[in-house]
């Protein structure tokens, strides 16, 4: 997969994942919405560690400065 997620984008995704998981595990959000928040957290972490976002690929976006130099 082509890398299209930059370092600032990764930081934002990690913060979103921590917040989404936090609201689930503290019981702030429960039920279906809680599981959606947990799913969002998992997707954010997965795209951070892979450095690739499928939605960015579909939209033609790229926040990774290294791939522009190649």
Secondary structure, DSSP 8 states (H G I E B T S, - for coil): ------HHHHHHHHHHHHHHHHHHHTTSS-HHHHHHHHHHHHHHHHHHHHT--HHHHHHT----HHHHH-
